Amino acid sequence: MEAPWSEAKTVNYALMNTRTPRSARPRQRGSAVIVVIALLSIVLIYIAGNVRTLHFLTHEIRLVEQRQVRRLATIKIQRKPVAPSGAEAVPINK
């Protein structure tokens, strides 16, 4: 029977000691989770800002369109067909 402190077992323990200690792994995983959550929150803030801006732009486009429709409606009412000088106005039948 071999002793528990034989060379073969010592080599295995030596190889195991070259790896990262188990106590550091949960810290690494925890910090990775924090980094991912931070990046996700930055992306969500960016998306929320873009949605808000898009909402305001949509509202502004509606207002501009309403103003243009009103302006063009008044111009259309004010304009009358004008015949070239010396010629009679001929209605166009479509």
Biopython code that builds the backbone (N, CA, C, O; Angstrom):
import numpy as np
from Bio.PDB.StructureBuilder import StructureBuilder

atoms = [
    (1, "MET", "N", (0.830, -1.168, 0.000)),
    (1, "MET", "CA", (0.000, 0.000, 0.000)),
    (1, "MET", "C", (0.890, 1.252, 0.000)),
    (1, "MET", "O", (1.859, 1.344, 0.753)),
    (2, "GLU", "N", (0.538, 2.197, -0.851)),
    (2, "GLU", "CA", (1.356, 3.403, -0.939)),
    (2, "GLU", "C", (0.903, 4.422, 0.097)),
    (2, "GLU", "O", (-0.245, 4.423, 0.543)),
    (3, "ALA", "N", (1.799, 5.250, 0.447)),
    (3, "ALA", "CA", (1.475, 6.306, 1.403)),
    (3, "ALA", "C", (0.699, 7.408, 0.685)),
    (3, "ALA", "O", (0.921, 7.628, -0.506)),
    (4, "PRO", "N", (-0.197, 8.100, 1.370)),
    (4, "PRO", "CA", (-0.982, 9.152, 0.715)),
    (4, "PRO", "C", (-0.149, 10.311, 0.213)),
    (4, "PRO", "O", (-0.619, 11.090, -0.616)),
    (5, "TRP", "N", (1.060, 10.443, 0.688)),
    (5, "TRP", "CA", (1.906, 11.561, 0.249)),
    (5, "TRP", "C", (2.960, 11.128, -0.758)),
    (5, "TRP", "O", (4.055, 11.690, -0.784)),
    (6, "SER", "N", (2.650, 10.151, -1.576)),
    (6, "SER", "CA", (3.613, 9.660, -2.558)),
    (6, "SER", "C", (3.835, 10.714, -3.638)),
    (6, "SER", "O", (3.109, 11.705, -3.716)),
    (7, "GLU", "N", (4.856, 10.484, -4.473)),
    (7, "GLU", "CA", (5.229, 11.445, -5.502)),
    (7, "GLU", "C", (4.136, 11.642, -6.543)),
    (7, "GLU", "O", (3.869, 12.771, -6.955)),
    (8, "ALA", "N", (3.503, 10.558, -6.971)),
    (8, "ALA", "CA", (2.473, 10.653, -8.008)),
    (8, "ALA", "C", (1.336, 11.573, -7.557)),
    (8, "ALA", "O", (0.855, 12.398, -8.333)),
    (9, "LYS", "N", (0.923, 11.430, -6.337)),
    (9, "LYS", "CA", (-0.155, 12.274, -5.838)),
    (9, "LYS", "C", (0.322, 13.710, -5.635)),
    (9, "LYS", "O", (-0.458, 14.648, -5.797)),
    (10, "THR", "N", (1.580, 13.888, -5.285)),
    (10, "THR", "CA", (2.120, 15.228, -5.116)),
    (10, "THR", "C", (2.140, 15.957, -6.457)),
    (10, "THR", "O", (1.848, 17.152, -6.519)),
    (11, "VAL", "N", (2.481, 15.245, -7.529)),
    (11, "VAL", "CA", (2.493, 15.839, -8.864)),
    (11, "VAL", "C", (1.082, 16.278, -9.244)),
    (11, "VAL", "O", (0.899, 17.367, -9.788)),
    (12, "ASN", "N", (0.097, 15.452, -8.968)),
    (12, "ASN", "CA", (-1.281, 15.823, -9.277)),
    (12, "ASN", "C", (-1.707, 17.074, -8.510)),
    (12, "ASN", "O", (-2.377, 17.949, -9.057)),
    (13, "TYR", "N", (-1.312, 17.148, -7.234)),
    (13, "TYR", "CA", (-1.647, 18.340, -6.462)),
    (13, "TYR", "C", (-0.909, 19.563, -7.006)),
    (13, "TYR", "O", (-1.441, 20.673, -7.004)),
    (14, "ALA", "N", (0.313, 19.346, -7.468)),
    (14, "ALA", "CA", (1.074, 20.451, -8.034)),
    (14, "ALA", "C", (0.407, 20.954, -9.313)),
    (14, "ALA", "O", (0.352, 22.162, -9.541)),
    (15, "LEU", "N", (-0.102, 20.044, -10.153)),
    (15, "LEU", "CA", (-0.799, 20.461, -11.366)),
    (15, "LEU", "C", (-2.093, 21.190, -11.028)),
    (15, "LEU", "O", (-2.457, 22.153, -11.703)),
    (16, "MET", "N", (-2.774, 20.749, -10.011)),
    (16, "MET", "CA", (-4.024, 21.394, -9.620)),
    (16, "MET", "C", (-3.767, 22.796, -9.081)),
    (16, "MET", "O", (-4.613, 23.676, -9.236)),
    (17, "ASN", "N", (-2.633, 23.019, -8.462)),
    (17, "ASN", "CA", (-2.328, 24.326, -7.892)),
    (17, "ASN", "C", (-1.993, 25.366, -8.957)),
    (17, "ASN", "O", (-2.055, 26.563, -8.674)),
    (18, "THR", "N", (-1.636, 24.944, -10.181)),
    (18, "THR", "CA", (-1.322, 25.900, -11.235)),
    (18, "THR", "C", (-2.583, 26.525, -11.814)),
    (18, "THR", "O", (-2.507, 27.569, -12.463)),
    (19, "ARG", "N", (-3.715, 25.925, -11.599)),
    (19, "ARG", "CA", (-4.974, 26.469, -12.101)),
    (19, "ARG", "C", (-5.452, 27.597, -11.193)),
    (19, "ARG", "O", (-4.913, 27.823, -10.109)),
    (20, "THR", "N", (-6.463, 28.284, -11.660)),
    (20, "THR", "CA", (-7.030, 29.375, -10.879)),
    (20, "THR", "C", (-7.666, 28.827, -9.620)),
    (20, "THR", "O", (-8.382, 27.827, -9.680)),
    (21, "PRO", "N", (-7.429, 29.442, -8.506)),
    (21, "PRO", "CA", (-8.046, 28.957, -7.281)),
    (21, "PRO", "C", (-9.567, 29.046, -7.368)),
    (21, "PRO", "O", (-10.107, 29.932, -8.031)),
    (22, "ARG", "N", (-10.245, 28.137, -6.704)),
    (22, "ARG", "CA", (-11.702, 28.094, -6.778)),
    (22, "ARG", "C", (-12.340, 29.341, -6.196)),
    (22, "ARG", "O", (-13.427, 29.723, -6.630)),
    (23, "SER", "N", (-11.713, 29.980, -5.243)),
    (23, "SER", "CA", (-12.307, 31.160, -4.621)),
    (23, "SER", "C", (-12.348, 32.343, -5.593)),
    (23, "SER", "O", (-13.191, 33.227, -5.437)),
    (24, "ALA", "N", (-11.457, 32.381, -6.594)),
    (24, "ALA", "CA", (-11.425, 33.490, -7.546)),
    (24, "ALA", "C", (-12.471, 33.317, -8.647)),
    (24, "ALA", "O", (-12.898, 34.314, -9.230)),
    (25, "ARG", "N", (-12.890, 32.118, -8.947)),
    (25, "ARG", "CA", (-13.845, 31.889, -10.030)),
    (25, "ARG", "C", (-15.197, 32.544, -9.788)),
    (25, "ARG", "O", (-15.707, 33.192, -10.702)),
    (26, "PRO", "N", (-15.805, 32.418, -8.621)),
    (26, "PRO", "CA", (-17.074, 33.099, -8.417)),
    (26, "PRO", "C", (-16.946, 34.615, -8.517)),
    (26, "PRO", "O", (-17.881, 35.279, -8.966)),
    (27, "ARG", "N", (-15.812, 35.176, -8.110)),
    (27, "ARG", "CA", (-15.617, 36.618, -8.237)),
    (27, "ARG", "C", (-15.556, 37.025, -9.697)),
    (27, "ARG", "O", (-16.116, 38.049, -10.088)),
    (28, "GLN", "N", (-14.868, 36.209, -10.511)),
    (28, "GLN", "CA", (-14.776, 36.504, -11.939)),
    (28, "GLN", "C", (-16.147, 36.419, -12.577)),
    (28, "GLN", "O", (-16.504, 37.271, -13.391)),
    (29, "ARG", "N", (-16.917, 35.410, -12.223)),
    (29, "ARG", "CA", (-18.252, 35.269, -12.777)),
    (29, "ARG", "C", (-19.141, 36.426, -12.326)),
    (29, "ARG", "O", (-19.941, 36.947, -13.103)),
    (30, "GLY", "N", (-18.992, 36.818, -11.067)),
    (30, "GLY", "CA", (-19.782, 37.931, -10.544)),
    (30, "GLY", "C", (-19.453, 39.234, -11.238)),
    (30, "GLY", "O", (-20.351, 40.018, -11.547)),
    (31, "SER", "N", (-18.177, 39.474, -11.486)),
    (31, "SER", "CA", (-17.801, 40.709, -12.177)),
    (31, "SER", "C", (-18.237, 40.665, -13.640)),
    (31, "SER", "O", (-18.594, 41.697, -14.207)),
    (32, "ALA", "N", (-18.212, 39.502, -14.245)),
    (32, "ALA", "CA", (-18.692, 39.386, -15.629)),
    (32, "ALA", "C", (-20.184, 39.681, -15.690)),
    (32, "ALA", "O", (-20.647, 40.335, -16.624)),
    (33, "VAL", "N", (-20.928, 39.215, -14.723)),
    (33, "VAL", "CA", (-22.369, 39.490, -14.677)),
    (33, "VAL", "C", (-22.614, 40.981, -14.514)),
    (33, "VAL", "O", (-23.507, 41.538, -15.153)),
    (34, "ILE", "N", (-21.829, 41.630, -13.663)),
    (34, "ILE", "CA", (-21.981, 43.075, -13.453)),
    (34, "ILE", "C", (-21.664, 43.840, -14.734)),
    (34, "ILE", "O", (-22.358, 44.800, -15.070)),
    (35, "VAL", "N", (-20.627, 43.425, -15.446)),
    (35, "VAL", "CA", (-20.270, 44.090, -16.710)),
    (35, "VAL", "C", (-21.383, 43.915, -17.738)),
    (35, "VAL", "O", (-21.738, 44.868, -18.431)),
    (36, "VAL", "N", (-21.930, 42.721, -17.843)),
    (36, "VAL", "CA", (-23.012, 42.465, -18.801)),
    (36, "VAL", "C", (-24.241, 43.291, -18.440)),
    (36, "VAL", "O", (-24.880, 43.862, -19.324)),
    (37, "ILE", "N", (-24.578, 43.362, -17.168)),
    (37, "ILE", "CA", (-25.736, 44.162, -16.744)),
    (37, "ILE", "C", (-25.497, 45.636, -17.036)),
    (37, "ILE", "O", (-26.417, 46.335, -17.461)),
    (38, "ALA", "N", (-24.285, 46.121, -16.817)),
    (38, "ALA", "CA", (-23.967, 47.518, -17.103)),
    (38, "ALA", "C", (-24.094, 47.809, -18.595)),
    (38, "ALA", "O", (-24.674, 48.826, -18.976)),
    (39, "LEU", "N", (-23.565, 46.941, -19.433)),
    (39, "LEU", "CA", (-23.689, 47.137, -20.884)),
    (39, "LEU", "C", (-25.139, 47.082, -21.333)),
    (39, "LEU", "O", (-25.561, 47.870, -22.179)),
    (40, "LEU", "N", (-25.889, 46.168, -20.777)),
    (40, "LEU", "CA", (-27.306, 46.048, -21.122)),
    (40, "LEU", "C", (-28.071, 47.298, -20.717)),
    (40, "LEU", "O", (-28.936, 47.765, -21.458)),
    (41, "SER", "N", (-27.760, 47.843, -19.549)),
    (41, "SER", "CA", (-28.452, 49.060, -19.117)),
    (41, "SER", "C", (-28.091, 50.246, -20.008)),
    (41, "SER", "O", (-28.951, 51.079, -20.294)),
    (42, "ILE", "N", (-26.845, 50.338, -20.448)),
    (42, "ILE", "CA", (-26.447, 51.416, -21.370)),
    (42, "ILE", "C", (-27.199, 51.295, -22.686)),
    (42, "ILE", "O", (-27.672, 52.300, -23.216)),
    (43, "VAL", "N", (-27.317, 50.099, -23.218)),
    (43, "VAL", "CA", (-28.037, 49.881, -24.474)),
    (43, "VAL", "C", (-29.515, 50.230, -24.301)),
    (43, "VAL", "O", (-30.110, 50.847, -25.186)),
    (44, "LEU", "N", (-30.113, 49.843, -23.174)),
    (44, "LEU", "CA", (-31.528, 50.149, -22.937)),
    (44, "LEU", "C", (-31.766, 51.650, -22.794)),
    (44, "LEU", "O", (-32.782, 52.162, -23.264)),
    (45, "ILE", "N", (-30.846, 52.353, -22.156)),
    (45, "ILE", "CA", (-30.967, 53.813, -22.056)),
    (45, "ILE", "C", (-30.879, 54.436, -23.442)),
    (45, "ILE", "O", (-31.634, 55.355, -23.760)),
    (46, "TYR", "N", (-29.978, 53.951, -24.254)),
    (46, "TYR", "CA", (-29.835, 54.454, -25.630)),
    (46, "TYR", "C", (-31.114, 54.212, -26.436)),
    (46, "TYR", "O", (-31.573, 55.099, -27.155)),
    (47, "ILE", "N", (-31.685, 53.020, -26.316)),
    (47, "ILE", "CA", (-32.915, 52.690, -27.034)),
    (47, "ILE", "C", (-34.069, 53.569, -26.554)),
    (47, "ILE", "O", (-34.854, 54.062, -27.364)),
    (48, "ALA", "N", (-34.171, 53.766, -25.238)),
    (48, "ALA", "CA", (-35.242, 54.604, -24.698)),
    (48, "ALA", "C", (-35.118, 56.040, -25.211)),
    (48, "ALA", "O", (-36.125, 56.666, -25.544)),
    (49, "GLY", "N", (-33.915, 56.557, -25.277)),
    (49, "GLY", "CA", (-33.711, 57.903, -25.816)),
    (49, "GLY", "C", (-34.105, 57.995, -27.276)),
    (49, "GLY", "O", (-34.705, 58.982, -27.700)),
    (50, "ASN", "N", (-33.770, 56.971, -28.046)),
    (50, "ASN", "CA", (-34.130, 56.980, -29.463)),
    (50, "ASN", "C", (-35.648, 56.881, -29.661)),
    (50, "ASN", "O", (-36.199, 57.528, -30.552)),
    (51, "VAL", "N", (-36.315, 56.083, -28.844)),
    (51, "VAL", "CA", (-37.778, 55.973, -28.944)),
    (51, "VAL", "C", (-38.424, 57.311, -28.612)),
    (51, "VAL", "O", (-39.370, 57.732, -29.278)),
    (52, "ARG", "N", (-37.916, 57.973, -27.589)),
    (52, "ARG", "CA", (-38.455, 59.287, -27.205)),
    (52, "ARG", "C", (-38.253, 60.300, -28.331)),
    (52, "ARG", "O", (-39.176, 61.038, -28.676)),
    (53, "THR", "N", (-37.059, 60.334, -28.897)),
    (53, "THR", "CA", (-36.780, 61.249, -30.002)),
    (53, "THR", "C", (-37.666, 60.943, -31.204)),
    (53, "THR", "O", (-38.170, 61.862, -31.848)),
    (54, "LEU", "N", (-37.860, 59.680, -31.509)),
    (54, "LEU", "CA", (-38.722, 59.293, -32.622)),
    (54, "LEU", "C", (-40.156, 59.743, -32.388)),
    (54, "LEU", "O", (-40.832, 60.175, -33.322)),
    (55, "HIS", "N", (-40.625, 59.646, -31.149)),
    (55, "HIS", "CA", (-41.979, 60.102, -30.821)),
    (55, "HIS", "C", (-42.111, 61.599, -31.080)),
    (55, "HIS", "O", (-43.078, 62.038, -31.703)),
    (56, "PHE", "N", (-41.146, 62.385, -30.607)),
    (56, "PHE", "CA", (-41.209, 63.831, -30.809)),
    (56, "PHE", "C", (-41.094, 64.205, -32.282)),
    (56, "PHE", "O", (-41.764, 65.133, -32.736)),
    (57, "LEU", "N", (-40.259, 63.500, -33.030)),
    (57, "LEU", "CA", (-40.140, 63.782, -34.460)),
    (57, "LEU", "C", (-41.429, 63.463, -35.210)),
    (57, "LEU", "O", (-41.828, 64.202, -36.110)),
    (58, "THR", "N", (-42.078, 62.363, -34.837)),
    (58, "THR", "CA", (-43.354, 62.014, -35.462)),
    (58, "THR", "C", (-44.385, 63.106, -35.197)),
    (58, "THR", "O", (-45.123, 63.496, -36.101)),
    (59, "HIS", "N", (-44.436, 63.595, -33.975)),
    (59, "HIS", "CA", (-45.366, 64.662, -33.622)),
    (59, "HIS", "C", (-45.051, 65.928, -34.421)),
    (59, "HIS", "O", (-45.959, 66.589, -34.925)),
    (60, "GLU", "N", (-43.775, 66.261, -34.534)),
    (60, "GLU", "CA", (-43.367, 67.453, -35.274)),
    (60, "GLU", "C", (-43.712, 67.333, -36.765)),
    (60, "GLU", "O", (-44.130, 68.314, -37.380)),
    (61, "ILE", "N", (-43.543, 66.155, -37.341)),
    (61, "ILE", "CA", (-43.879, 65.951, -38.756)),
    (61, "ILE", "C", (-45.376, 66.133, -38.976)),
    (61, "ILE", "O", (-45.788, 66.718, -39.978)),
    (62, "ARG", "N", (-46.193, 65.638, -38.049)),
    (62, "ARG", "CA", (-47.644, 65.838, -38.165)),
    (62, "ARG", "C", (-47.994, 67.318, -38.148)),
    (62, "ARG", "O", (-48.824, 67.770, -38.937)),
    (63, "LEU", "N", (-47.366, 68.073, -37.253)),
    (63, "LEU", "CA", (-47.642, 69.512, -37.184)),
    (63, "LEU", "C", (-47.231, 70.218, -38.477)),
    (63, "LEU", "O", (-47.967, 71.063, -38.987)),
    (64, "VAL", "N", (-46.062, 69.874, -39.002)),
    (64, "VAL", "CA", (-45.590, 70.492, -40.249)),
    (64, "VAL", "C", (-46.535, 70.144, -41.396)),
    (64, "VAL", "O", (-46.855, 70.998, -42.222)),
    (65, "GLU", "N", (-46.979, 68.891, -41.445)),
    (65, "GLU", "CA", (-47.896, 68.475, -42.509)),
    (65, "GLU", "C", (-49.218, 69.235, -42.416)),
    (65, "GLU", "O", (-49.756, 69.660, -43.438)),
    (66, "GLN", "N", (-49.748, 69.410, -41.205)),
    (66, "GLN", "CA", (-50.998, 70.157, -41.041)),
    (66, "GLN", "C", (-50.836, 71.602, -41.475)),
    (66, "GLN", "O", (-51.726, 72.156, -42.119)),
    (67, "ARG", "N", (-49.714, 72.220, -41.131)),
    (67, "ARG", "CA", (-49.458, 73.603, -41.547)),
    (67, "ARG", "C", (-49.371, 73.706, -43.069)),
    (67, "ARG", "O", (-49.914, 74.637, -43.664)),
    (68, "GLN", "N", (-48.692, 72.755, -43.692)),
    (68, "GLN", "CA", (-48.566, 72.795, -45.153)),
    (68, "GLN", "C", (-49.908, 72.599, -45.834)),
    (68, "GLN", "O", (-50.204, 73.262, -46.828)),
    (69, "VAL", "N", (-50.719, 71.698, -45.308)),
    (69, "VAL", "CA", (-52.036, 71.473, -45.900)),
    (69, "VAL", "C", (-52.860, 72.747, -45.810)),
    (69, "VAL", "O", (-53.508, 73.129, -46.784)),
    (70, "ARG", "N", (-52.847, 73.416, -44.653)),
    (70, "ARG", "CA", (-53.589, 74.676, -44.506)),
    (70, "ARG", "C", (-53.042, 75.752, -45.441)),
    (70, "ARG", "O", (-53.811, 76.470, -46.079)),
    (71, "ARG", "N", (-51.722, 75.865, -45.524)),
    (71, "ARG", "CA", (-51.110, 76.886, -46.381)),
    (71, "ARG", "C", (-51.430, 76.636, -47.840)),
    (71, "ARG", "O", (-51.777, 77.564, -48.570)),
    (72, "LEU", "N", (-51.315, 75.382, -48.273)),
    (72, "LEU", "CA", (-51.595, 75.067, -49.681)),
    (72, "LEU", "C", (-53.077, 75.202, -49.998)),
    (72, "LEU", "O", (-53.434, 75.532, -51.129)),
    (73, "ALA", "N", (-53.940, 74.955, -49.033)),
    (73, "ALA", "CA", (-55.376, 75.123, -49.266)),
    (73, "ALA", "C", (-55.710, 76.589, -49.475)),
    (73, "ALA", "O", (-56.535, 76.906, -50.332)),
    (74, "THR", "N", (-55.095, 77.493, -48.721)),
    (74, "THR", "CA", (-55.370, 78.924, -48.913)),
    (74, "THR", "C", (-54.775, 79.417, -50.224)),
    (74, "THR", "O", (-55.379, 80.267, -50.879)),
    (75, "ILE", "N", (-53.637, 78.925, -50.623)),
    (75, "ILE", "CA", (-53.025, 79.329, -51.895)),
    (75, "ILE", "C", (-53.895, 78.854, -53.054)),
    (75, "ILE", "O", (-54.083, 79.584, -54.027)),
    (76, "LYS", "N", (-54.423, 77.643, -52.958)),
    (76, "LYS", "CA", (-55.248, 77.087, -54.028)),
    (76, "LYS", "C", (-56.526, 77.901, -54.201)),
    (76, "LYS", "O", (-56.988, 78.109, -55.323)),
    (77, "ILE", "N", (-57.092, 78.357, -53.096)),
    (77, "ILE", "CA", (-58.319, 79.159, -53.172)),
    (77, "ILE", "C", (-58.010, 80.511, -53.779)),
    (77, "ILE", "O", (-58.811, 81.014, -54.567)),
    (78, "GLN", "N", (-56.886, 81.119, -53.447)),
    (78, "GLN", "CA", (-56.548, 82.454, -53.918)),
    (78, "GLN", "C", (-56.167, 82.470, -55.387)),
    (78, "GLN", "O", (-56.400, 83.470, -56.067)),
    (79, "ARG", "N", (-55.598, 81.409, -55.889)),
    (79, "ARG", "CA", (-55.151, 81.386, -57.288)),
    (79, "ARG", "C", (-56.327, 81.140, -58.216)),
    (79, "ARG", "O", (-57.221, 80.348, -57.918)),
    (80, "LYS", "N", (-56.310, 81.823, -59.329)),
    (80, "LYS", "CA", (-57.289, 81.609, -60.387)),
    (80, "LYS", "C", (-56.519, 81.345, -61.668)),
    (80, "LYS", "O", (-55.415, 81.859, -61.847)),
    (81, "PRO", "N", (-57.085, 80.559, -62.549)),
    (81, "PRO", "CA", (-56.372, 80.307, -63.797)),
    (81, "PRO", "C", (-56.151, 81.614, -64.568)),
    (81, "PRO", "O", (-57.085, 82.396, -64.746)),
    (82, "VAL", "N", (-54.953, 81.841, -65.010)),
    (82, "VAL", "CA", (-54.599, 83.059, -65.729)),
    (82, "VAL", "C", (-54.256, 82.678, -67.158)),
    (82, "VAL", "O", (-53.438, 81.793, -67.410)),
    (83, "ALA", "N", (-54.908, 83.372, -68.091)),
    (83, "ALA", "CA", (-54.633, 83.123, -69.503)),
    (83, "ALA", "C", (-53.448, 83.972, -69.928)),
    (83, "ALA", "O", (-53.239, 85.058, -69.387)),
    (84, "PRO", "N", (-52.671, 83.494, -70.888)),
    (84, "PRO", "CA", (-51.573, 84.321, -71.405)),
    (84, "PRO", "C", (-52.147, 85.611, -71.994)),
    (84, "PRO", "O", (-53.292, 85.630, -72.444)),
    (85, "SER", "N", (-51.372, 86.666, -71.992)),
    (85, "SER", "CA", (-51.857, 87.957, -72.451)),
    (85, "SER", "C", (-52.314, 87.884, -73.909)),
    (85, "SER", "O", (-51.615, 87.359, -74.776)),
    (86, "GLY", "N", (-53.486, 88.417, -74.145)),
    (86, "GLY", "CA", (-54.043, 88.454, -75.491)),
    (86, "GLY", "C", (-54.766, 87.171, -75.874)),
    (86, "GLY", "O", (-55.330, 87.119, -76.967)),
    (87, "ALA", "N", (-54.784, 86.178, -75.080)),
    (87, "ALA", "CA", (-55.451, 84.934, -75.420)),
    (87, "ALA", "C", (-56.572, 84.674, -74.425)),
    (87, "ALA", "O", (-56.551, 85.151, -73.290)),
    (88, "GLU", "N", (-57.533, 83.917, -74.879)),
    (88, "GLU", "CA", (-58.636, 83.603, -73.999)),
    (88, "GLU", "C", (-58.310, 82.346, -73.201)),
    (88, "GLU", "O", (-57.604, 81.451, -73.665)),
    (89, "ALA", "N", (-58.843, 82.311, -71.998)),
    (89, "ALA", "CA", (-58.649, 81.119, -71.171)),
    (89, "ALA", "C", (-59.556, 80.011, -71.687)),
    (89, "ALA", "O", (-60.771, 80.183, -71.782)),
    (90, "VAL", "N", (-58.965, 78.889, -72.012)),
    (90, "VAL", "CA", (-59.727, 77.751, -72.527)),
    (90, "VAL", "C", (-59.727, 76.683, -71.467)),
    (90, "VAL", "O", (-58.664, 76.229, -71.043)),
    (91, "PRO", "N", (-60.915, 76.267, -71.025)),
    (91, "PRO", "CA", (-60.933, 75.199, -70.011)),
    (91, "PRO", "C", (-60.451, 73.890, -70.601)),
    (91, "PRO", "O", (-60.707, 73.577, -71.763)),
    (92, "ILE", "N", (-59.760, 73.145, -69.789)),
    (92, "ILE", "CA", (-59.210, 71.857, -70.217)),
    (92, "ILE", "C", (-60.133, 70.778, -69.715)),
    (92, "ILE", "O", (-60.383, 70.666, -68.515)),
    (93, "ASN", "N", (-60.644, 69.976, -70.646)),
    (93, "ASN", "CA", (-61.513, 68.845, -70.257)),
    (93, "ASN", "C", (-60.661, 67.584, -70.196)),
    (93, "ASN", "O", (-59.931, 67.249, -71.129)),
    (94, "LYS", "N", (-60.777, 66.927, -69.113)),
    (94, "LYS", "CA", (-60.000, 65.693, -68.958)),
    (94, "LYS", "C", (-60.904, 64.503, -69.060)),
    (94, "LYS", "O", (-60.443, 63.367, -68.955)),
]
sb = StructureBuilder()
sb.init_structure("model")
sb.init_model(0)
sb.init_chain("A")
sb.init_seg("    ")
for serial, (resi, resn, name, xyz) in enumerate(atoms, 1):
    if name == "N":
        sb.init_residue(resn, " ", resi, " ")
    sb.init_atom(name, np.array(xyz, "f"), 0.0, 1.0, " ", f" {name:<3s}", serial, name[0])
structure = sb.get_structure()
